[in-house]
Amino acid sequence: MKNLDDIRLLIGDDLSRLNKVIENALKSDNTLMNSIVANFLETKGKQLRPILVLLSGKLMGGINQHVITAGAAIEILHNASLIHDDVIDQSKQRRGTDSINEVWDNHVAVLVGDFFVSRALVCALSTKNAQILDALANLGANLSLGEIDQFDIARKHNINEKSYFKIIEKKTAALFTSCIEVGALAAGASYDDIGNLKKFAELMGVCFQIKDDTFDYFHDPVVGKPTGNDLREGKVTLPLIYALSLDNRPEHDVMLEILNKPSYDNSDIDCLVEWAKDCGGIDYAYRKMHELCIQGDALLEVYGDNECTQALKAIFHYIIERNK
């Protein structure tokens, strides 16, 4: 099992059922809301999160209707966070199409995001499993706290590797962990059964964010993200954090002075980006991802060698190798 297409074949029918639950959950008697939702759902992305829910459920007892509904809840909540993120970041596009806030305005986009949150909770409630509802509530809190932590640390310019990982464990890895958790719980697993599985998902989510952050150091029309965009938003990521840890380099103090400026122009951004790359920051990020991937593979050994663990490992490797 080497790619996402193979993995989708493994759970294709269940993923289709999950998407139908999402579609039905987001229907309302409001014509405008229905139109916005329909346009948003036309581009689903790779759907890594619901795939993880289904694989977890399949591994830990089998995919039932509660697993599918829990997966829909997670995906709807994830999409709510994307809609709100577009408002915060003033993003004009989402998955290659105009974002909701670009087509309408921030006011409408926030309301649509709030609607998604409410429908995610309805899906979670319909599983009649308090543990799943608790997982979603904690996920929502972690996503918000991760963003707040990132804002606070960026404002104070005191980012280091430890605080960087703390942020991404909340804002990104928590979502992956929750996918694994709700899928397993809905299939009838206990918390004792899924400790290694959740840790695997956390490492996967951390790698997902590290890889996303490396895109910021290259101009690539495939990714569609301008070079240095994170820095423009005050976000210092792992490649630059690594470079700044090399305080014996002659350019270090100059770069730190640039970083501590209240705002950056394009030349500042270019200077920091190229310096991080010259210092081996990208190579360091890849070394870190491969270390975490090895740890992740080892964590799955307790669940045996089967099509589900093979698929989970393949997704982890895909996350590191992807180009967008």
C-alpha angles and dihedrals in degrees: 000000000000111000145029093260090061090048092050089054088057093056102014099125092046091048090053090051090049092053090050090054089052092050093050094044091056096051116111140165090255113101095202093049091049091051093049092046093048091052092047093050093051089083109047101171119215093313094220092161099056089042088057091050091052095045091049091050092046091050096047101047111319139292113285132165092273091056090052093047092047089051090052090051092052093047093048091050090047090052090049089057091050092052091050091045090056089056093048094045094039088232116181097198139041121188092346096309133090112283120241092250090052095050095041119004141272092274093058093041093054091050091049090050090050090050089053091052092052092049091049089056091049090054091049091049092051090064087065088219115127091196091061092048089048090051091053093047091051091046092055090051093048093050090053095043091049091055092046091050090051092050093047095047092046090051092052095041091224100125119148134161094271094052091043091058091044090056097048093045086063104033098041115004092051089065093053091046091050091051091056092042099051093042092053095042092049089052090055102262122144127231088253090058097055107044095107092040092055092047089051090052091049091054090047092052092049090052091048090058095043090053091046089052093053089061088068091069095061134054104233124162089202090063092039094210121123118239112264095013092135091054091050087058092048095255115140111195137195102279092054093039088056092048091050090052088064093081093165093070112105093231093051099097092045091052092047089052090052091048092053094054114116091239138006133227123206093269090054091051093047091048094052094044095050093044092053090051093046090052091056096256094143092048089050091052090053092048089052092049093050091049090053092046091055089050090049094052090052092052091059094057092091089063094055132235107298140130093276097051089043089053093048091051091048091053091051091052091045091054091058095043100042121114098210 
